């Protein structure tokens, strides 16, 4: 397509115009992703399989093109003929070398045609569809101008013997349509307002044509104008300086009713066009692509939590209708494609919960959880010195900090953690003031603790302010090398449940002091008792929508160092923004192997078991090509002839597969599968080995199983042993008294990456009123990356690097 439309909306419109003009006669035989691919039910009669078409552009609200309409030259080329029989042979195990990707892509494009052409449906991306018509059953107001819409996800999945359509309920936040001034008032005067509005499409109709009729125009908000219509000025056509208020009165005879609101810029940063928000209307069907505020997230989670029965009924009822998969839909007929309206039934089994071991013996589990009543940790950690920092913001705080700390110390003692008795000299109370830089008070406090050789500190926070939390962790982890355990003031003071809260804090103290909270018996460790093994967890976290351009991604690698698999120290690195593969994996694995050797009498592990998080299905091959060689190089770097057997398992969390028990005896009280449910047939890969495991008990809503995909295995695991081992590992997450949803190595890798985000918090969470700018400048990206490296300051301090500081 020449010129290449950079804006997705324009590219989609060009495809629509192609269907309306050059392919009007065959459009029923065509489906498109509105990006670069067209799928046809039969081969089109095109000479030499190549066609060039000129498209004169006009928007959907316009009657047609005019003499100055932009012209796009579109070249259509036959790329591939899809043979359905080859796909059938592939899923039936007869053609393992067949590349199914083009066929699956084509089926997904065809499948998206019915909902994409339904005017009552809002497509989002390639596979999510939402009902646009107001419906109290499918939408929920969120705070500050957003609306949560419930929709449906669909995707084609090849499985053994059949091709499946994966359908699930999904949820997304949308902007509320209507007057822009009302939206801004709902959001409030917050520093994030500029980022909230950036990219929003609005319409205006204050301009009239020569006949006096109002012209409907569409604009995109580039950024917040900054000043109000009453204050903002510009140079008018006659060369005089004029305010926006006066301009609209003089030019359009409009008296603004909300001149105190900041204008929005619907031009560019280089050439601003200031528009009073009351004259703009937010167009419907626009998804919010930024990061939700905490209050919005809470409301979204509450609305999204529905019992499995509700979701299952929605999928086979409303969902199939919206997706156009009911037999009555005609749009799939030209492709000879139909989808069953019944969910597939697959076999499953339930693995038994392993007994959890404490110093006093095994602890019985119930519904994959247990409590800390009357238990001592398997190995208690010891702190030679510790301290407490109490932050107060005027809303109260501990009345007797020394007594509170001594009560915590007593609970730690009962659990086996040795903390010396605290004196008032080791308790710092910091009064926070509005608008004051907290770092100016906390930095000297941490400096004083370091000079007294304080090993670990309890920090009591007055609220859940994420910026303050990030500051504390940065000072403790990076600058001074002091372990920190944070607690909420309201929770630690609440007499109801205080003992349990103290016990949960003791879990963190112990792990950060090299302790071991609980374990499993040898019979439940399976393969891990047969070979000396290092278990590794890997993950990468990326900048969010509110981050500055060029902000780095963060890679984390954790690895066990003991035979009980309780301690997982970590390596952290900054790397190129949004890069999925771990750039310095070799160096990070050298660090992990070297520490394992130091802790195991100079020996190296015979086997390495890697749980790799944060990788999509399309990147499995890249992991084998880019990361497996780096693991092998690290082994040689540590010892020239060292060749351990390596197994790599991808851990999938962000998928749409859900299971609904057919037997009530196999379900929990919410109707979810019972903890320990494993599915490895019916919906899994045709040739590779993968399985779904729900190791945890869902607290609310419909539970999501973890998806484990084995991409490399030199240790020769059989299905039962690997499933059982992975399941049992889920009971070894150190800071919880329950089985967790993904196995601890992957969970820990995710946590250490989240901790790394604290160190560059200001770049990852920039607001438009502060330092964030919209720019395509590579110089800006490089400057932000350099700033991140400076903030990172070498990462975690050497004094805590061998601890689980990130918990």
C-alpha positions in Angstrom: 0.0 0.0 0.0 1.6 3.3 -1.1 1.8 5.6 0.7 1.8 3.4 3.8 -0.9 4.6 6.2 0.6 4.7 9.6 -2.7 5.0 11.4 -4.6 1.7 11.8 -8.0 3.4 11.4 -7.0 4.8 7.9 -5.6 1.5 6.8 -8.8 -0.3 7.8 -10.8 2.2 5.8 -8.7 1.6 2.7 -9.6 -2.1 2.9 -13.3 -1.2 3.4 -13.1 1.0 0.2 -11.5 -1.9 -1.7 -14.5 -4.1 -0.8 -16.9 -1.4 -1.8 -15.3 -0.7 -5.2 -12.9 -3.2 -6.8 -14.2 -6.2 -5.1 -17.9 -5.4 -4.7 -19.0 -8.5 -6.7 -16.8 -10.9 -4.7 -16.9 -9.4 -1.3 -19.0 -12.3 0.1 -16.2 -14.6 -0.8 -13.6 -12.5 1.0 -12.5 -11.9 4.5 -9.7 -9.6 5.7 -7.9 -8.5 8.8 -8.0 -4.9 7.5 -4.2 -4.8 7.9 -2.4 -6.7 5.1 -4.1 -10.0 4.5 -7.2 -11.0 2.4 -8.5 -14.6 2.5 -10.9 -15.7 -0.3 -13.1 -18.8 -0.5 -11.8 -19.5 -4.0 -9.0 -18.3 -6.1 -9.8 -15.0 -7.7 -9.4 -14.6 -11.5 -6.5 -12.2 -11.4 -4.0 -12.1 -14.3 -0.6 -13.3 -13.2 -2.0 -13.5 -9.6 -1.2 -9.8 -9.1 -3.5 -6.8 -9.2 -2.8 -3.1 -8.7 -5.7 -0.9 -7.6 -6.0 2.8 -6.9 -8.3 3.7 -3.9 -9.5 7.3 -3.6 -9.9 7.8 0.1 -12.9 9.2 1.9 -14.2 8.7 5.5 -17.4 6.7 6.3 -19.2 9.9 7.2 -18.5 11.5 3.8 -20.7 11.0 0.7 -17.7 10.1 -1.5 -14.2 11.2 -2.6 -13.5 14.7 -4.0 -10.8 16.0 -6.3 -8.3 16.5 -3.4 -8.9 13.0 -1.9 -5.7 11.1 -1.1 -5.1 8.2 -3.5 -3.6 4.9 -2.2 -2.0 2.5 -4.6 -2.8 -1.0 -3.4 -1.0 -4.1 -4.7 -2.8 -7.4 -4.2 -0.7 -10.5 -4.7 -1.5 -14.2 -4.4 0.7 -15.4 -1.6 -0.5 -19.0 -0.9 -3.2 -21.5 -1.5 -4.5 -23.0 1.7 -5.2 -26.8 1.4 -7.8 -27.8 4.1 -6.9 -31.5 3.6 -3.3 -30.8 4.7 -4.6 -29.2 7.9 -6.8 -32.2 8.5 -3.8 -34.5 8.0 -1.7 -32.3 10.4 -4.2 -32.6 13.2 -4.7 -36.3 12.6 -0.9 -36.8 13.1 -0.2 -37.7 9.5 1.8 -34.6 8.5 4.1 -33.4 11.3 6.2 -31.2 9.0 3.2 -29.2 7.8 3.3 -25.5 8.7 -0.2 -24.9 10.1 0.4 -21.2 10.8 -1.0 -19.8 7.5 -4.1 -22.1 7.6 -4.8 -21.1 11.2 -4.3 -17.4 10.4 -6.7 -17.7 7.5 -9.3 -19.4 9.6 -9.0 -16.7 12.3 -9.5 -14.0 9.7 -12.6 -15.8 8.3 -13.9 -16.4 11.9 -13.6 -12.6 12.6 -15.7 -11.6 9.6 -19.3 -12.0 11.0 -18.7 -9.9 14.2 -16.5 -7.4 12.3 -19.4 -6.7 9.9 -22.0 -6.4 12.6 -22.6 -2.7 13.2 -23.7 -3.5 16.8 -20.3 -5.0 17.6 -17.0 -3.3 18.4 -14.0 -5.3 17.2 -10.9 -4.9 19.3 -7.7 -6.2 17.8 -8.1 -9.4 15.8 -9.9 -11.6 18.3 -12.0 -9.6 20.8 -15.6 -8.3 20.1 -17.9 -6.2 22.3 -21.5 -5.2 22.0 -21.8 -1.5 21.5 -25.5 -1.1 22.4 -26.1 -0.1 26.0 -26.9 -3.2 28.0 -26.8 -3.3 31.8 -25.9 -7.0 31.7 -22.7 -6.4 29.7 -21.4 -3.1 30.9 -20.5 -1.4 34.2 -19.6 2.2 35.0 -16.0 2.6 36.2 -14.7 5.6 38.1 -13.4 8.6 36.3 -15.0 8.4 32.9 -14.6 4.8 31.9 -17.0 2.0 31.1 -16.2 -1.7 31.4 -17.7 -3.8 28.6 -18.0 -7.5 28.6 -17.2 -9.1 25.3 -16.0 -12.4 23.7 -12.7 -13.7 22.5 -12.3 -16.3 19.7 -9.3 -18.0 18.2 -8.7 -21.2 16.2 -6.6 -23.9 18.0 -5.4 -27.1 16.3 -5.6 -30.1 18.6 -5.3 -33.8 18.1 -7.8 -35.0 15.7 -9.7 -31.8 15.3 -9.6 -28.0 14.9 -11.1 -26.1 17.8 -12.5 -22.7 18.3 -11.4 -21.2 21.7 -14.2 -18.9 22.9 -14.0 -17.0 26.2 -15.5 -14.1 28.0 -13.3 -11.0 28.1 -13.4 -7.6 29.6 -12.0 -4.2 28.5 -12.4 -0.6 29.6 -13.8 1.9 27.1 -14.2 5.7 27.3 -17.7 6.9 27.9 -19.1 8.6 24.8 -20.6 12.1 25.1 -19.4 15.6 25.7 -15.6 15.8 26.3 -16.1 18.4 29.1 -18.2 15.9 31.0 -15.5 13.2 30.5 -12.8 15.5 31.8 -15.0 16.5 34.8 -15.5 12.8 35.6 -11.8 12.1 35.5 -11.0 15.1 37.6 -8.0 17.5 37.8 -5.4 14.8 38.1 -1.8 14.8 36.7 -2.7 11.9 34.5 -5.4 13.8 32.6 -3.2 14.5 29.6 -2.3 10.9 29.1 -5.9 9.9 29.6 -7.0 12.0 26.7 -4.1 11.5 24.3 -5.2 9.8 21.1 -8.9 10.1 21.8 -11.1 10.6 18.8 -13.8 13.3 19.0 -16.2 15.0 16.7 -17.1 18.7 16.4 -19.9 20.5 14.6 -19.3 24.2 15.4 -18.0 25.0 11.9 -20.6 25.7 9.1 -20.4 25.3 5.4 -21.2 28.1 2.9 -24.9 27.2 3.1 -24.9 27.6 6.8 -25.2 23.9 7.6 -23.0 22.6 10.5 -20.2 20.4 9.4 -19.4 17.3 11.3 -15.6 16.9 11.7 -13.5 14.3 13.3 -10.4 15.1 15.3 -7.8 13.3 17.3 -6.5 14.7 20.6 -2.7 15.1 20.4 -2.3 16.3 24.0 -3.7 18.5 26.7 -3.4 22.2 25.8 -2.3 23.0 29.3 -4.1 26.3 29.8 -7.8 27.1 30.0 -9.8 28.7 27.1 -9.9 31.9 29.2 -6.1 31.9 29.5 -4.8 30.3 26.3 -3.8 32.8 23.5 -2.6 32.5 20.0 -1.9 34.8 17.0 -5.0 35.3 14.9 -5.2 35.8 11.2 -5.0 39.6 11.5 -1.7 39.3 13.6 -3.3 40.2 16.9 -3.1 38.1 20.1 -6.4 36.7 21.1 -7.7 34.3 23.8 -9.5 31.1 22.8 -12.7 32.4 24.5 -12.7 35.6 22.5 -11.8 33.8 19.3 -14.8 31.5 19.5 -17.1 34.4 20.3 -15.8 36.5 17.4 -15.5 33.7 14.8 -18.5 31.5 15.6 -20.6 33.6 18.0 -20.2 30.9 20.7 -20.2 31.9 24.3 -18.3 29.1 26.1 -19.9 27.8 29.2 -16.8 26.1 30.7 -14.0 28.5 29.9 -12.1 27.4 33.0 -11.4 23.9 31.6 -8.1 23.3 29.8 -8.2 23.2 26.1 -7.2 20.1 24.1 -4.9 20.2 21.2 -6.4 18.5 18.1 -3.5 19.5 15.9 0.1 18.4 16.3 2.7 19.3 18.9 4.4 21.4 16.3 1.2 23.2 15.1 -1.4 23.3 17.9 -5.1 23.7 17.3 -6.8 24.5 20.6 -10.3 23.3 21.1 -12.5 24.0 24.1 -13.6 20.5 25.4 -17.3 21.5 25.6 -17.4 21.7 21.8 -16.1 18.2 21.3 -18.0 14.9 21.5 -16.2 11.7 22.4 -16.9 9.1 19.8 -18.3 5.7 20.9 -16.4 2.4 20.9 -13.0 3.6 21.9 -11.0 1.3 24.2 -8.8 2.8 26.9 -5.2 1.7 26.2 -3.6 3.2 29.2 -3.0 1.9 32.7 -6.0 1.8 34.9 -6.0 3.7 38.2 -6.2 1.6 41.3 -9.8 2.5 41.9 -10.7 1.6 38.3 -8.9 -1.7 38.6 -10.8 -2.7 41.7 -14.1 -2.0 40.1 -13.1 -3.9 36.9 -12.0 -6.9 38.9 -15.3 -6.9 40.9 -17.3 -6.7 37.7 -15.2 -9.4 35.9 -15.6 -11.9 38.7 -18.4 -14.3 37.7 -18.9 -17.9 38.6 -18.0 -20.5 36.0 -21.7 -21.4 35.3 -22.4 -17.8 34.3 -19.5 -17.6 32.0 -20.2 -20.9 30.4 -23.9 -20.0 29.7 -22.8 -16.6 28.3 -20.4 -18.2 25.9 -22.7 -20.8 24.4 -25.6 -18.3 24.4 -24.9 -14.7 23.7 -21.2 -15.2 22.9 -21.8 -17.5 19.9 -24.5 -15.1 18.6 -22.2 -12.0 18.8 -19.4 -13.9 17.1 -21.7 -15.1 14.3 -21.1 -18.7 15.1 -24.7 -19.8 15.4 -26.1 -22.0 12.5 -28.3 -19.1 11.4 -25.3 -17.0 10.5 -24.8 -16.9 6.7 -21.4 -15.1 6.4 -19.3 -18.3 6.9 -21.3 -20.3 4.4 -19.2 -19.3 1.3 -16.1 -20.7 3.1 -17.9 -24.0 3.9 -17.0 -23.4 7.5 -19.1 -24.2 10.6 -18.5 -24.3 14.3 -20.2 -26.7 16.8 -22.4 -24.8 19.3 -21.4 -27.2 22.1 -18.3 -27.1 24.3 -15.9 -30.0 23.9 -15.6 -32.5 26.7 -12.1 -33.5 27.6 -10.7 -36.0 30.1 -9.0 -34.7 33.3 -7.5 -36.0 36.5 -6.9 -34.6 39.9 -3.5 -34.8 41.6 -3.5 -35.3 45.3 -2.2 -32.5 47.5 1.2 -33.3 49.0 1.6 -33.0 52.8 3.3 -29.8 53.8 6.2 -30.2 56.2 7.1 -27.9 59.1 9.6 -28.4 61.9 6.9 -30.1 64.1 5.8 -32.5 61.3 3.4 -32.4 58.4 0.6 -29.9 58.2 -2.8 -31.0 56.8 -4.1 -29.1 53.8 -7.7 -28.3 53.0 -8.7 -27.0 49.6 -5.0 -26.5 48.7 -4.3 -24.2 51.8 -3.3 -24.4 55.4 -2.6 -22.1 58.3 0.4 -21.1 60.5 -1.2 -22.0 63.8 1.3 -23.6 66.2 4.0 -24.1 63.5 7.7 -23.5 63.5 9.5 -23.0 60.2 11.8 -25.7 59.0 14.8 -23.4 59.2 14.7 -20.2 61.0 16.7 -17.2 59.8 18.7 -14.9 62.1 19.1 -11.1 62.0 21.9 -9.7 64.1 20.3 -6.3 63.9 17.0 -4.9 62.7 15.1 -1.7 62.8 11.6 -0.2 62.2 10.7 2.9 60.1 7.2 4.2 60.6 5.7 6.7 58.1 2.9 8.9 59.2 0.7 11.1 57.0 -1.6 12.7 59.6 -4.2 9.9 59.5 -2.9 8.2 62.6 -0.4 5.4 63.0 0.9 3.1 65.7 0.4 4.7 69.1 3.0 2.4 70.7 5.5 1.4 68.0 7.9 -0.3 70.4 5.1 -2.6 71.7 4.0 -3.4 68.2 7.5 -4.3 67.1 8.0 -6.4 70.1 4.8 -8.3 69.4 6.0 -9.0 65.9 9.4 -10.1 67.2 7.6 -12.5 69.5 5.6 -14.0 66.7 8.8 -14.4 64.7 10.4 -16.2 67.7 7.5 -18.6 67.9 7.9 -19.4 64.2 11.7 -19.9 64.6 13.0 -16.5 63.2 15.6 -14.9 65.5 15.2 -11.1 65.7 16.9 -9.4 68.6 14.7 -7.3 71.0 14.2 -3.9 69.5 14.8 -0.7 71.5 13.3 2.7 70.8 16.6 3.9 69.4 16.1 1.6 66.4 12.6 2.9 65.6 12.4 5.9 63.3 9.1 7.8 63.0 8.9 10.0 59.9 6.1 12.5 59.5 5.1 12.9 55.9 4.0 16.4 54.6 1.9 17.1 51.6 4.1 18.2 48.7 7.4 17.4 50.5 9.9 15.1 48.8 9.9 12.0 51.0 13.3 11.0 49.8 14.9 14.0 51.7 13.7 12.4 54.9 14.1 8.7 54.1 17.6 8.9 52.7 19.3 10.1 55.9 17.2 7.6 57.8 18.5 4.6 55.7 22.0 6.1 55.9 21.9 6.0 59.7 20.7 2.4 59.6 23.5 1.3 57.3 26.0 2.9 59.6 24.6 0.8 62.5 24.9 -2.3 60.3 21.2 -2.9 60.3 20.5 -6.0 58.3 16.7 -5.8 57.7 14.0 -3.2 58.5 10.3 -3.2 59.0 8.6 -0.3 57.2 5.1 0.6 58.3 3.3 2.6 55.5 0.2 4.8 56.1 -1.4 3.9 52.7 -0.8 2.0 49.5 1.0 4.8 47.6 3.0 3.0 45.0 5.5 5.8 44.5 6.4 5.8 48.2 6.7 2.0 48.1 9.0 2.2 45.1 11.2 4.7 46.9 11.6 2.6 50.0 12.5 -0.5 47.9 15.0 1.5 45.8 16.7 2.9 48.9 16.8 -0.4 50.6 17.6 -2.7 47.7 19.8 -0.5 45.5 21.4 2.3 47.5 22.0 0.9 51.0 21.6 -2.8 50.7 19.2 -3.2 53.6 16.4 -5.7 53.4 12.9 -4.2 53.9 9.6 -5.8 54.9 6.7 -3.4 54.3 3.4 -3.5 56.3 0.2 -1.4 56.1 -0.4 0.6 59.2 -4.2 -0.2 59.3 -3.6 -3.9 59.0 -0.7 -4.3 61.5 -2.6 -2.4 64.2 -5.9 -4.2 63.7 -6.4 -6.5 66.7 -8.7 -8.7 64.6 -6.4 -10.9 62.5 -3.2 -9.3 63.9 -1.7 -12.6 64.8 -2.2 -13.9 61.3 -0.8 -10.7 59.8 2.3 -11.0 62.1 2.7 -14.6 60.9 2.6 -13.5 57.3 5.3 -10.9 57.9 7.3 -13.6 59.6 7.2 -15.6 56.4 8.9 -12.7 54.6 11.4 -12.0 57.3 12.5 -15.6 57.3 13.0 -16.0 53.6 15.0 -12.7 53.4 17.2 -14.0 56.2 18.1 -17.2 54.3 15.5 -19.3 56.1 13.2 -22.0 54.9 9.5 -21.8 55.8 8.1 -25.2 54.8 8.9 -28.1 52.5 7.7 -31.4 51.1 8.7 -34.9 51.8 11.2 -36.7 49.6 8.6 -38.9 48.0 6.8 -35.8 46.8 9.9 -34.3 45.2 10.2 -37.0 42.6 12.9 -36.3 40.0 14.5 -33.7 42.3 15.7 -36.4 44.6 17.2 -38.5 41.8 19.6 -35.8 40.4 21.1 -32.7 41.8 19.0 -30.1 40.2 18.9 -26.3 39.9 15.4 -25.0 39.2 15.4 -21.7 37.2 12.6 -19.1 36.6 12.9 -16.5 33.9 10.7 -13.5 33.0 10.8 -10.2 31.3 8.6 -7.2 32.1 8.0 -4.4 29.7 7.1 -0.6 29.8 3.4 0.1 30.2 1.3 2.5 28.1 2.1 5.4 30.5 5.9 4.9 30.3 8.3 7.3 28.6 9.6 6.4 25.2 12.7 4.3 25.4 12.1 3.1 28.9 13.9 -0.3 29.2 12.4 -3.7 29.7 13.6 -5.6 32.8 14.7 -9.2 32.7 14.8 -11.4 35.8 16.3 -14.8 36.5 15.9 -16.7 39.8 17.5 -20.0 40.6 17.4 -22.4 43.6 20.5 -22.9 45.6 19.5 -25.6 48.1 18.2 -29.2 47.8 14.9 -28.2 49.5 14.1 -25.6 46.8 13.3 -22.9 49.3 15.8 -20.2 48.5 15.8 -18.5 45.0 18.3 -15.6 44.8 18.0 -13.6 41.6 19.8 -11.7 38.8 18.2 -8.5 37.4 19.1 -6.6 34.2 17.8 -3.7 32.2 17.6 -4.4 28.5 16.3 -2.9 25.2 12.7 -1.7 25.5 10.1 -4.3 24.7 12.6 -6.9 23.8 11.1 -10.4 24.7 14.3 -12.5 24.8 16.7 -12.1 27.7 19.7 -10.3 26.3 22.2 -11.1 29.1 20.9 -14.5 29.9 24.4 -16.0 29.7 25.8 -13.7 32.3 22.8 -14.1 34.5 23.0 -17.9 34.4 26.7 -17.7 35.2 25.8 -15.8 38.3 23.2 -18.4 39.3 25.4 -21.4 38.6 28.3 -19.8 40.4 26.2 -19.2 43.5 24.8 -22.7 43.4 28.3 -24.1 43.3 29.3 -21.9 46.3 26.4 -23.2 48.3 27.0 -26.9 47.4 30.6 -27.6 48.2 32.0 -26.7 44.8 29.7 -29.1 42.9 27.5 -28.1 39.9 23.9 -29.4 39.3 23.5 -32.5 37.1 20.2 -31.1 35.7 18.7 -27.7 35.1 15.0 -27.3 35.0 13.9 -23.9 33.5 10.4 -22.5 33.8 10.2 -19.6 31.3 7.5 -17.1 31.9 6.4 -14.2 29.6 6.6 -15.8 26.2 3.9 -16.1 23.6 3.3 -19.2 21.5 4.8 -17.6 18.5 8.1 -17.1 20.3 8.8 -20.7 21.5 11.2 -21.3 18.6 13.0 -18.1 19.4 13.6 -19.3 22.9 15.2 -22.4 21.6 17.3 -20.4 19.1 18.3 -17.5 21.3 18.1 -18.5 24.9 19.0 -22.2 25.1 22.4 -21.5 23.5 23.1 -18.9 26.1 22.3 -21.3 28.9 24.8 -23.8 27.4 27.4 -21.1 27.0 26.9 -20.2 30.7 27.6 -23.8 31.6 30.8 -23.8 29.7 31.8 -20.5 31.1 31.5 -21.8 34.6 33.3 -25.1 33.8 34.7 -26.0 30.4 33.5 -29.6 30.4 30.2 -28.9 32.2 27.2 -30.3 30.2 24.1 -30.6 32.4 20.9 -31.9 31.0 18.5 -29.0 30.4 14.7 -29.0 30.3 12.8 -25.8 29.3 9.1 -25.4 30.1 7.1 -22.3 29.0 4.6 -21.1 31.6 1.5 -19.6 30.1 -0.8 -17.3 32.1 -2.4 -15.0 29.6 -4.5 -17.5 27.7 -8.2 -18.0 27.2 -8.7 -21.7 28.0 -11.1 -22.4 30.8 -12.5 -25.7 32.1 -15.9 -26.3 33.5 -16.4 -29.6 35.5 -19.1 -31.9 34.2 -19.3 -33.7 37.6 -20.1 -31.7 40.7 -17.9 -34.1 42.8 -14.9 -32.8 40.8 -15.7 -29.1 41.4 -15.1 -26.7 44.2 -17.7 -24.7 45.9 -17.7 -22.0 43.2 -18.0 -24.6 40.4 -14.4 -24.4 39.3 -12.3 -27.5 38.8 -10.9 -28.8 42.1 -7.3 -27.9 42.9 -4.8 -30.3 41.3 -6.8 -30.7 38.1 -4.7 -31.6 35.1 -5.8 -31.7 31.4 -3.3 -33.1 28.9 -5.6 -34.4 26.2 -8.4 -33.0 24.0 -7.3 -29.4 23.8 -3.5 -29.7 23.8 -1.0 -29.5 21.0 -0.9 -32.1 18.3 2.8 -33.0 18.3 4.4 -31.2 21.2 3.9 -32.0 24.9 1.9 -29.5 26.9 -0.6 -29.6 29.7 -3.0 -27.4 31.7 -2.7 -27.5 35.5 -4.9 -25.7 38.0 -2.9 -26.2 41.2 -4.7 -23.5 43.3 -8.2 -23.0 44.7 -9.9 -20.0 43.2 -11.1 -17.4 45.7 -13.6 -15.8 43.4 -14.8 -15.9 39.8 -13.7 -18.4 37.2 -10.2 -19.8 37.7 -7.6 -19.8 35.0 -5.3 -22.9 34.8 -1.6 -22.4 34.1 -0.5 -23.8 30.7 2.9 -25.6 30.7 4.5 -26.2 27.3 7.7 -28.3 27.1 9.9 -27.0 24.3 13.2 -28.8 25.2 13.7 -31.8 27.5 17.0 -33.7 27.9 16.1 -35.1 31.3 13.6 -37.5 29.8 10.5 -36.6 31.9 7.4 -38.7 31.4 4.1 -36.9 31.5 3.1 -38.1 35.0 6.3 -37.2 36.7 6.6 -33.7 35.2 2.9 -32.9 36.0 3.2 -34.2 39.5 6.5 -32.4 40.1 5.1 -29.1 38.8 2.0 -29.5 40.8 3.8 -30.2 44.0 6.2 -27.3 43.5 3.2 -25.0 43.6 2.9 -25.9 47.3 6.5 -24.6 47.9 5.8 -20.9 47.3 7.6 -19.5 50.4 5.5 -16.5 51.4 2.1 -18.2 51.2 0.2 -20.9 53.1 -1.6 -22.2 50.0 -0.8 -23.7 46.6 -0.3 -21.0 44.0 -1.5 -20.7 40.5 1.9 -21.0 38.7 5.0 -22.9 40.0 7.2 -20.8 42.3 10.3 -20.4 40.0 8.1 -18.6 37.4 6.2 -16.7 40.2 9.5 -15.6 41.8 10.8 -14.4 38.4 7.7 -12.4 37.9 8.1 -10.8 41.4 11.8 -9.9 40.9 10.9 -8.2 37.6 8.2 -6.3 39.4 10.7 -5.2 42.0 13.0 -4.0 39.3 10.2 -1.7 38.1 10.4 0.1 41.5 14.0 1.2 40.7 12.9 3.1 37.5 9.4 3.9 38.8 9.4 7.5 37.5 10.0 6.5 33.9 7.5 3.6 33.9 4.8 5.7 35.5 5.3 9.1 33.9 2.3 11.5 33.6 1.6 14.0 30.8 1.7 16.9 33.3 5.1 15.8 34.4 7.8 14.6 32.1 6.0 12.5 29.5 6.0 13.8 26.0 4.8 12.5 22.7 7.8 12.3 20.3 9.2 10.0 17.7 12.7 11.2 18.5 15.3 8.4 18.9 17.3 10.9 20.8 14.6 11.2 23.4 14.4 7.4 23.7 18.2 7.1 24.2 18.1 9.9 26.8 15.4 8.1 28.7 17.3 4.8 28.5 20.4 6.5 29.9 18.3 8.0 32.7 17.0 4.5 33.5 20.6 3.2 33.7 21.5 6.0 36.1 18.4 5.4 38.3 19.2 1.6 38.2 22.6 2.4 39.6 23.9 -1.2 39.2 20.7 -2.9 40.5 20.5 -4.6 43.8 23.2 -3.9 46.3 25.9 -6.5 46.9 24.9 -6.9 50.5 21.4 -8.3 49.6 22.1 -9.8 46.2 22.2 -13.3 47.5 18.9 -13.0 49.4 15.3 -13.1 48.3 15.0 -9.4 48.8 12.2 -9.2 46.2 9.5 -10.9 48.3 
